[in-house]
């Protein structure tokens, strides 16, 4: 049985969302807040993730996995505080968080998510 692949948004280079076999894959999401601190940028990214998951028929309660890249691990505690507030009352996905150079110098955080489609 062949499962349809659906692509949502993005460009020739990458899709914002791909769904396949009841699984949602999001591209890495970054904040466009050029001057935002880690809390503001994290909250902006969480809002983007919420909106993209909704478009794909999912939500944060159905997240399976999250990969988080921080420009500076000194932001780890503040990002975790924002993360914990965002996931309040929701089952947490498996997660990895590492420090990495970012594509643009104003990016403080990038998050990529895999989620299940809501039943």
N, C-alpha and C positions, 0 to 999 in steps of 0.2 A: 504494500500500500504506500503510495507516494503522499507525503504531507506537503501542503502548500507553504511556500516561504513568502511572507509579506514584509515589505520594506516601507517604513514611514519616515518622511522627512530626510534631510541631509543633502548630499550633493553627489557629484560623480565620484568623489574621493571616498565617501563613507555615508552610511545610513545612520540616522539618529536612533532608529528602533528597527530591529528585525524580530519577527515572530516565526517560530517553527515548532511543530509538535507540542503545542500548548505551553511553550516556553518563550519568554520575552527577554531579549538581549538589548541593553542600552549601550550606546557609545559612551565614552567618558564624557562627563558633564563638568563644565567649568563655569565660573561666575563671570559675568561681564561688568561687575562692579570694580572699576579700575582702582579705586582708593579704599575698597572695603577691607576691614580687618578679617581675620579668620572666621569669626562668628558670623559676620554679615555675609561673607562669601559662602560659607557652609549652608546657611539658611537659604540663600539664593539657589544654590545647587540642589538642595532638598526640594524646593518648590518646582524646579525644572524636572526633577525625577518624578515627583508626584504627577505632574501634568503629562509627561511622556508615558508613564505606566497607565494612566487613565485612558489615553488614546489607544493603547494596546489592549485594553480590557483587563487590566491588573491594578494593583495598588501596593503600597509599602508592606501591608500585612502578608502579601504573597511573595516577598523578596526571598530568594534562596541564597544569594551570594552578593557581596559588595567588595570591591577593590578600591582602596582609597590611597591616593598619592598626595603627600604634603610637600610643599616647597621647603619647609623647615620643621623638623620634629619638635621644636620649641612650641609649635602650635597644637601639638597633640592633645593636651588637656582641654584647651578651649574648644577644639573641634569635637572632642568626645562629649563635652557638656552640651553642645548644640545637637549632636547626634542623639544623645540620650533623651533630650527634650522632644526631638522629632519622632523618635520611636516609642515614646511613652504609651504604654498600653498595647503595644504591637510586639509580636514575636520577632526577635532579632535574627537576621540572617547570619550565615557564616561570613567571616570578614577577614581581610588582610589590610594592613595600613603600613605604608613605607614612605621614606623620604626619597624624593626624586627631583631632578631639575625639571622645570615646567617649560612648555612650549613658548610661553610669553612671561616676561618678568613680573607682571602684576598678578598672575595666577598664584593663589596660595594653596588651592585644593582642587583635585579632580577626582570624580567618583564614577565608577562603572558598576552597573547593577545587572544581575540576572534574576528574573522572577517567573513565577508560574502564572498562567492566565487564570482569572477567576472562573470557577466552575459555574 
